[in-house]
Amino acid sequence: MSDLLKGPKRVAVLGVTGLVGREIVKVLEQRSFPVSEFIPLASEHSAGTTVEFRGESYVVTAVNDTSFCDVDLAFFSAGGSISRRWAPVAVNAGALVIDNSAAWRMDPTVPLVIPEVNPGDVKRSKGIIANPGCSTVMSVLSLYPLHKAAGLKYVSYSTYLSVSGTGNEAVEALEAGSRALLAGEEPPKNLVYPHPIAFDLLPHIGAFDQDGFTEEEWKLVRESQKIMHLPDLKVSCTAVRVPVFRGHAESIVASFGRSISPDETKEILAGSPGVKVMDIPGDSVYPRPRYCEGKDPVYVGRIRADTGIDGAIAMWVVGDNLRKGAALNTVQIAELLL
């Protein structure tokens, strides 16, 4: 890793034609990340298409065994099976991989990093650093400053996750289904979700286990514990897919080792990097996915004392899942190495 700290980088983006891949390219441009050579990669299906980077057009090539030769840094955003197949190849070729999939997140040898929370964990990397799930990034970014102040003991999540978290096909399915229903027709069938998502809610993100919990729910539980180094933290979660194109939202209740007031919560979060307090409910000022679209911070509002747990705080957290939830956090991890 020491060599990565010096000079411009030869950067590959695997999954460059996807929603997150395109956003990574945009963030690299916006943050003037030092790129000496840009290598856009994707599957055979997307090979031959073009992407723009810093005013130049690049032809996307299909990932292969030689794709990572002489690459310093590889951003992966192409799904878990692709990451498991190609991340070791990239590492063996000498690249550092920052992976957006769930493939490596719970591997004890792989750091799972939010730069504002656990930047020091990147030092443990053996070639792969994992980016947390979008909803985990948003929730932990807002909870960790409160944990430092009062000692987090329990958190309950209810998440409302947009279709862009699934990818291009889900965005197209929501658009087509909405048009159909507004025209009085049945929405077209697709294989993205088990039911049409237009004008509906699906409490089903990932497979169910034998106890009735989904993969997404367990991700939030385990990733929160790992990132904050709180293996005994009590976490409960219900994850719901909602008919919103872009932007995730979460209702959070958290209790601590000592009571914490809404005013103290607002003061702590107002001074926390990556977090913006947006909380004047009497004037209808609170975070909304459409407001947060394209913006970097995670927004927190509806901050109030919980009615069910003494000394606990309830709050509403919203952010652009393609920005801080994915692409921005990924590039910020790379910036830690600079």
C-alpha positions as CSV (number, residue, x, y, z in Angstrom):
1,M,0.0,0.0,0.0
2,S,2.9,2.4,0.6
3,D,3.4,2.8,-3.2
4,L,-0.2,4.0,-3.6
5,L,0.5,7.0,-1.5
6,K,2.7,8.6,-4.1
7,G,1.8,10.3,-7.4
8,P,-1.1,10.0,-9.8
9,K,-2.7,6.6,-10.0
10,R,-3.6,4.2,-12.8
11,V,-7.3,3.7,-12.0
12,A,-9.6,1.0,-13.2
13,V,-13.4,1.0,-12.7
14,L,-15.1,-2.4,-13.0
15,G,-18.8,-2.0,-13.6
16,V,-18.3,1.4,-15.1
17,T,-21.6,1.4,-17.1
18,G,-23.8,0.8,-14.0
19,L,-25.4,3.4,-11.8
20,V,-22.7,3.4,-9.2
21,G,-19.9,2.9,-11.7
22,R,-21.0,6.1,-13.6
23,E,-21.3,7.9,-10.3
24,I,-17.7,6.9,-9.3
25,V,-16.4,8.4,-12.6
26,K,-18.3,11.6,-11.8
27,V,-17.0,11.8,-8.3
28,L,-13.4,11.2,-9.4
29,E,-13.8,14.1,-11.8
30,Q,-15.5,16.4,-9.2
31,R,-12.9,15.7,-6.5
32,S,-9.9,16.0,-8.9
33,F,-8.6,12.6,-7.9
34,P,-5.1,12.1,-9.3
35,V,-5.6,9.7,-12.2
36,S,-2.8,9.2,-14.7
37,E,-4.5,6.5,-16.7
38,F,-8.2,5.6,-16.7
39,I,-9.3,2.0,-17.5
40,P,-13.1,1.5,-17.8
41,L,-14.1,-2.2,-17.4
42,A,-17.4,-4.1,-17.5
43,S,-18.9,-7.4,-18.6
44,E,-18.9,-8.7,-22.2
45,H,-22.5,-7.3,-22.5
46,S,-21.3,-3.7,-22.0
47,A,-18.0,-4.0,-23.8
48,G,-17.6,-1.7,-26.7
49,T,-19.7,1.1,-25.3
50,T,-18.1,4.4,-24.4
51,V,-17.8,6.5,-21.2
52,E,-16.6,10.1,-20.8
53,F,-13.9,11.0,-18.3
54,R,-12.4,14.5,-18.0
55,G,-13.6,15.4,-21.5
56,E,-12.3,12.3,-23.2
57,S,-14.2,9.3,-24.6
58,Y,-13.0,5.9,-23.5
59,V,-14.1,2.5,-25.0
60,V,-15.2,0.1,-22.3
61,T,-13.4,-3.3,-22.4
62,A,-14.5,-6.6,-21.0
63,V,-12.7,-7.6,-17.8
64,N,-10.2,-10.4,-18.3
65,D,-7.1,-11.9,-16.7
66,T,-4.8,-9.1,-18.0
67,S,-7.1,-6.1,-17.2
68,F,-5.4,-5.2,-14.0
69,C,-1.7,-5.4,-15.1
70,D,-0.1,-2.1,-14.1
71,V,-3.3,-0.9,-12.3
72,D,-2.7,0.9,-9.0
73,L,-6.3,1.2,-7.8
74,A,-9.4,-0.7,-8.9
75,F,-12.9,0.4,-8.0
76,F,-15.3,-2.6,-8.2
77,S,-19.0,-2.0,-8.6
78,A,-20.3,-5.0,-10.5
79,G,-21.9,-7.3,-8.0
80,G,-20.8,-9.9,-5.5
81,S,-20.0,-12.8,-7.8
82,I,-17.9,-10.6,-10.1
83,S,-16.0,-9.2,-7.1
84,R,-15.3,-12.7,-5.8
85,R,-14.0,-13.7,-9.2
86,W,-11.9,-10.7,-10.1
87,A,-10.8,-9.0,-6.9
88,P,-8.1,-11.7,-6.1
89,V,-6.9,-11.4,-9.7
90,A,-6.6,-7.6,-9.4
91,V,-4.8,-8.0,-6.0
92,N,-2.4,-10.6,-7.4
93,A,-1.6,-8.1,-10.3
94,G,-0.6,-5.5,-7.7
95,A,-3.8,-3.4,-7.5
96,L,-5.6,-2.2,-4.4
97,V,-9.3,-3.0,-4.7
98,I,-12.1,-1.0,-3.2
99,D,-15.2,-3.1,-3.6
100,N,-18.8,-1.9,-3.5
101,S,-20.5,-5.3,-3.3
102,A,-21.3,-7.4,-0.3
103,A,-18.8,-10.1,-1.3
104,W,-16.0,-9.1,1.2
105,R,-17.7,-6.9,3.8
106,M,-17.9,-9.5,6.6
107,D,-14.6,-11.1,5.8
108,P,-12.6,-10.6,9.0
109,T,-9.4,-9.9,7.0
110,V,-11.0,-7.1,4.9
111,P,-11.6,-3.6,6.4
112,L,-15.1,-2.2,6.1
113,V,-14.7,1.5,6.0
114,I,-16.5,4.8,6.4
115,P,-13.7,7.4,6.3
116,E,-15.4,9.7,8.9
117,V,-15.9,6.8,11.3
118,N,-13.0,4.2,11.1
119,P,-10.3,5.6,8.7
120,G,-7.5,3.8,10.6
121,D,-8.9,0.4,9.5
122,V,-7.6,0.9,6.0
123,K,-4.1,0.1,7.4
124,R,-5.2,-3.5,7.9
125,S,-5.9,-4.0,4.2
126,K,-4.2,-6.9,2.4
127,G,-5.3,-5.7,-0.9
128,I,-9.1,-5.3,-0.6
129,I,-11.1,-2.7,1.2
130,A,-14.9,-3.0,1.4
131,N,-17.4,-0.2,1.0
132,P,-20.4,-0.7,3.3
133,G,-24.0,-1.0,2.1
134,C,-25.7,2.3,1.2
135,S,-28.1,2.2,4.2
136,T,-25.3,1.3,6.6
137,V,-23.1,4.2,5.5
138,M,-26.0,6.7,6.1
139,S,-27.0,5.2,9.5
140,V,-23.6,4.7,11.0
141,L,-22.4,8.2,9.8
142,S,-25.2,9.7,11.8
143,L,-25.0,7.4,14.8
144,Y,-21.2,7.3,15.4
145,P,-20.8,10.9,16.6
146,L,-23.6,10.2,19.1
147,H,-21.9,6.9,20.2
148,K,-18.7,8.8,20.9
149,A,-20.6,11.2,23.1
150,A,-23.0,8.9,24.9
151,G,-22.1,5.2,24.2
152,L,-24.5,3.5,21.8
153,K,-26.3,0.5,23.3
154,Y,-29.2,-0.3,21.0
155,V,-30.5,0.8,17.6
156,S,-33.6,0.0,15.7
157,Y,-33.7,0.7,11.9
158,S,-36.6,0.9,9.6
159,T,-35.3,1.6,6.1
160,Y,-37.0,2.9,3.0
161,L,-34.7,2.1,0.1
162,S,-35.0,3.4,-3.5
163,V,-34.9,1.2,-6.6
164,S,-31.6,2.7,-7.7
165,G,-30.0,0.6,-5.0
166,T,-30.8,-2.4,-7.2
167,G,-29.6,-0.9,-10.5
168,N,-30.6,0.2,-13.9
169,E,-33.2,-2.5,-14.5
170,A,-35.0,-1.6,-11.3
171,V,-35.2,2.1,-12.3
172,E,-36.6,1.1,-15.7
173,A,-39.1,-1.2,-14.1
174,L,-40.4,1.5,-11.8
175,E,-40.8,3.9,-14.7
176,A,-42.5,1.4,-16.9
177,G,-44.8,0.2,-14.1
178,S,-45.8,3.7,-13.1
179,R,-46.7,4.7,-16.7
180,A,-48.7,1.5,-17.1
181,L,-50.7,2.0,-13.9
182,L,-51.4,5.7,-14.6
183,A,-52.7,4.5,-18.0
184,G,-55.0,2.0,-16.3
185,E,-53.0,-1.0,-17.4
186,E,-51.2,-3.8,-15.6
187,P,-47.5,-3.1,-15.0
188,P,-45.2,-5.2,-17.1
189,K,-43.8,-8.3,-15.5
190,N,-40.1,-8.3,-14.8
191,L,-37.5,-10.3,-12.9
192,V,-36.1,-7.5,-10.8
193,Y,-38.5,-7.9,-7.8
194,P,-41.0,-10.5,-6.9
195,H,-43.8,-8.0,-7.4
196,P,-44.1,-4.8,-9.4
197,I,-42.7,-1.9,-7.4
198,A,-44.7,0.9,-8.9
199,F,-47.1,2.5,-6.2
200,D,-46.3,-0.3,-3.8
201,L,-43.9,-1.3,-0.9
202,L,-42.0,-4.5,-0.7
203,P,-40.6,-5.6,2.7
204,H,-38.3,-8.0,0.9
205,I,-34.7,-7.0,0.0
206,G,-32.6,-10.1,-0.5
207,A,-33.5,-13.7,0.4
208,F,-35.3,-14.6,3.6
209,D,-33.6,-16.9,6.1
210,Q,-35.4,-19.5,8.2
211,D,-36.2,-17.0,10.9
212,G,-37.8,-14.6,8.5
213,F,-35.1,-12.0,8.2
214,T,-33.8,-10.7,4.9
215,E,-30.2,-10.4,3.7
216,E,-30.5,-6.6,3.7
217,E,-31.6,-6.6,7.4
218,W,-28.7,-8.8,8.5
219,K,-26.3,-6.5,6.5
220,L,-27.3,-3.5,8.6
221,V,-27.0,-5.5,11.8
222,R,-23.5,-6.9,11.1
223,E,-22.0,-4.1,9.2
224,S,-23.0,-1.6,11.9
225,Q,-21.3,-3.8,14.5
226,K,-18.1,-4.2,12.4
227,I,-17.6,-0.6,11.4
228,M,-18.1,0.9,14.9
229,H,-16.1,-2.0,16.5
230,L,-19.2,-2.8,18.6
231,P,-19.6,-6.6,18.3
232,D,-22.2,-6.7,21.1
233,L,-24.3,-3.8,19.9
234,K,-28.0,-4.7,19.8
235,V,-29.5,-4.0,16.4
236,S,-33.0,-4.6,15.0
237,C,-34.0,-3.8,11.4
238,T,-36.9,-3.9,8.9
239,A,-35.9,-3.1,5.4
240,V,-38.4,-2.0,2.8
241,R,-38.1,-1.2,-0.9
242,V,-40.1,1.8,-1.9
243,P,-41.1,3.3,-5.3
244,V,-38.6,6.1,-5.2
245,F,-36.0,6.4,-8.0
246,R,-33.0,7.7,-6.0
247,G,-32.3,8.3,-2.3
248,H,-32.6,6.1,0.7
249,A,-34.3,7.0,4.0
250,E,-34.2,5.5,7.5
251,S,-36.2,5.8,10.6
252,I,-33.8,5.3,13.5
253,V,-34.4,4.8,17.3
254,A,-31.2,4.7,19.3
255,S,-30.5,4.3,23.1
256,F,-27.2,5.0,24.8
257,G,-25.3,4.5,28.0
258,R,-26.6,7.8,29.3
259,S,-29.7,9.9,28.4
260,I,-29.2,12.2,25.4
261,S,-31.5,15.1,24.7
262,P,-32.7,16.2,21.2
263,D,-30.9,19.5,21.6
264,E,-27.6,17.8,22.4
265,T,-28.2,15.4,19.5
266,K,-28.6,18.3,17.1
267,E,-25.5,20.1,18.5
268,I,-23.4,17.0,18.1
269,L,-24.6,16.2,14.6
270,A,-24.3,19.8,13.4
271,G,-20.6,19.6,14.1
272,S,-20.1,16.1,12.5
273,P,-18.4,15.7,9.2
274,G,-20.6,14.5,6.4
275,V,-23.8,15.2,8.3
276,K,-26.2,18.0,7.9
277,V,-29.1,18.7,10.4
278,M,-32.3,19.7,8.6
279,D,-34.8,19.9,11.3
280,I,-37.6,22.6,11.4
281,P,-40.6,20.3,11.3
282,G,-43.1,23.2,12.1
283,D,-42.1,24.7,8.8
284,S,-42.1,21.4,7.0
285,V,-38.3,21.4,6.8
286,Y,-37.0,17.8,7.0
287,P,-34.9,15.5,4.8
288,R,-36.5,14.1,1.6
289,P,-35.0,11.9,-1.0
290,R,-35.7,14.3,-3.9
291,Y,-34.1,17.2,-1.9
292,C,-31.0,15.0,-1.2
293,E,-30.5,13.8,-4.8
294,G,-27.1,14.7,-6.1
295,K,-25.9,16.0,-2.7
296,D,-23.0,14.6,-0.7
297,P,-24.1,15.0,2.9
298,V,-26.3,12.6,4.9
299,Y,-29.3,14.7,6.2
300,V,-30.8,14.2,9.6
301,G,-34.2,15.6,10.8
302,R,-37.3,14.8,13.0
303,I,-34.9,14.6,16.0
304,R,-36.9,13.9,19.1
305,A,-37.1,12.0,22.3
306,D,-38.3,8.5,21.7
307,T,-41.7,7.7,23.4
308,G,-41.0,4.1,24.1
309,I,-37.4,4.0,25.6
310,D,-36.3,6.4,28.3
311,G,-33.4,8.6,27.2
312,A,-33.5,7.3,23.6
313,I,-33.5,9.4,20.5
314,A,-35.7,9.0,17.4
315,M,-34.6,10.6,14.1
316,W,-35.1,10.5,10.3
317,V,-32.0,10.1,8.1
318,V,-32.0,10.6,4.3
319,G,-29.2,10.6,1.7
320,D,-28.4,10.0,-1.9
321,N,-27.5,6.3,-2.0
322,L,-25.5,6.7,-5.2
323,R,-23.3,9.5,-3.7
324,K,-22.3,9.0,0.0
325,G,-24.0,5.7,0.1
326,A,-21.7,4.3,-2.6
327,A,-19.5,6.3,-5.1
328,L,-18.5,9.2,-2.8
329,N,-17.6,6.9,0.1
330,T,-15.6,4.7,-2.2
331,V,-13.5,7.6,-3.5
332,Q,-13.1,8.9,0.0
333,I,-11.6,5.6,1.0
334,A,-9.1,6.0,-1.8
335,E,-8.3,9.5,-0.7
336,L,-7.3,8.2,2.7
337,L,-4.4,6.5,1.0
338,L,-3.2,9.7,-0.5
